[in-house]
Amino acid sequence: MKHLNAITLALKSLRHKALTTTLNLLLMAVGIAMMSFVLSASKQLEDGALRDAEGIDLVVGAKGSPLQLILSSIYHLDTPTGNIPLAAQAQLAQNRLVKKVIPMALGDSYNGFRIVGTNADYIAHYHGVLAQGTLFKQPMQAVFGAQAALKSGASLGATFIGSHGLARGGEEHKDAPYTVVGILKPTGTVLDRLVLTSVESVWKVHEVANGIDVNDKEEKAAMDAERELTVLLVQYASPLAAVSMPRFVNSQPALQAAQPAFEAAKLFRLLGVGVDVLRGIAAIVLLSAALSMFVALYNALEERKTDLAIMRTLGAPPSKLFFLLLAEGLLLALAGAALGWVLGHAAVEVLGRVLSDDQNLTLTGWSFTADEIWLAVAALTVGLLAALIPAIRAYRTDIAHTLAQ
Amino acid sequence: MLNIVQLRYAYNATQALYVDAFHLAIGEHAIILGPSGCGKSTLLHLVAAILRLQEGTLQVAGTDVKSLTPRAADAWRGKTIGFLPQRLALVRSLSVRENLLLSAFANGQAGDVARADTLLQALGLADKSASKPHQLSQGQQQRVAIARALFNRPKLLLADEPTANLDDASCAAAIGLLTSQASAIGASLVIATHDARVLSALPQAKLLRLTVSLREAA
């Protein structure tokens, strides 16, 4: 080192006490890592959840828990509450307060990815665009979301068999194979994790499974009368609908309405407790980092009193010693924060990779939020808190007394 | 170089340091002699403007020390005074060369590496420039402290008990080194000591005895 300044001097002093420095660095890093992990992960989950629910004002399904209804139909995280009569779709579509009704028939999956019987509106709602192939035109044709295609290795023209239920290992519908006709580009929504087909396909799979002869007109008519859907995604034509529609739907014996915005808010409140707890722990860790750094700097001061006195003797004004000590605290805090920030994002990335095998959540370590600026502010505050009193003591070094000892 | 007239410094209500008159011309060396606790260090600290003068006149290298504000005193000290403390006070986290460059940093100047290496060479420490102080012998550490005191080319080199822990041979060598280095940059050397060996090693120096300098305050 050819040039000495407050920063290089502070670095040398920190390196001289390598063990203490490492401990404080780690303490600081753990606190900031937890903070940035919580910030990044909760922001991504919230954004993802809002994106998936965007434009869907009401979900209509079978009676049951509204939260389960939302989780199963919008986020595809839970099992459906049951089925509803096909007639409900037409009934809702006629209502002038309703702009759009998207039908969904759920129940099967392929390789852990849900098979959703729906129509082209559903794909359009999430701005899905084909990367290859075409949309489904006939029963038993399927379009794969980007992630579902990538993970299951689906290619155009390939056939596959859906299995009953939403987890792997359900009973396979061997008699009714699907054909892959299209693959979608990534959208960053729930669409990426789905296998899409027409409602008729889902019906057909279960007809075959139940041994119904579609060529028998009487049986077919009886079937058609009992056709069912799982849920309907509803978009209002007017905000006024929010007042009357849920009540109107809930008044019918077979139907249950759930408002995604309301249920999502409820869910975030539940998750929010966990987030707050994590944040609180992180704050405590940061506080102990500040304390530990303070103790380290303060104790080191006793040892370095002669160093400081000799610098004064060599002509350094007291302010120089003050800034030297401050630089030490700030450097330590900022280096710890930088390390923690990297660790936090790495942890989000690792969690994202682990979870992506379950097709539940999309998390990436490369997502940064503006709130993370506050981490730097927090780090600076911790550094200042830790270094201020030692710096003031350094400022007040009594040269004559120290050198005469 | 040094002009002291009726200097008085009270430690507390009962104890005070008093010097009636002392004068040192440019290039002359001085020895402040007296037993431990007689105020030798205090006098050195007053000369270096580390302690603030209370009464009397103290002129160092043409500057009336009393007229300096605390901030100006720091800058003045960095330029004018070279200080060799008894405890040496080398910074343990810095290498030998960096300990020298610390003088420049403290004084707000860019570190002159060539100057540091020349000084280390002259003091026979050229191969130790990258070592840490704890890797050196006591004598080597003292030479580093001398080099550091000389780094900013002071007009006055103050040494506090430089021979306290040295045997006779090292004592003569240390005094010889201090005088030759001080003369090399045209500085006056002031040694505070209770060691009579310094007197014989530096016969030409002016003597200031502080034998009865701890006085009852009037």
Interface residues (C-beta under 8 A of the other chain):
Chain A: M1 K2 H3 L4 N5 L9 K12 S13 R15 H16 T306 D307 A309 I310 M311 R312 T313 L314 G315 A316 P317 P318 K320 I399 A400 L403 A404 Q405
Chain B: S41 T42 H45 A48 I50 L51 R71 D74 A75 R77 G78 K79 I81 F83 P85 Q86 R87 A89 V91 R92 S93 L94 E98 L101 L102 S103 A104 F105 A106 N107 G108 A110 G111 V113 R148 N152 D160
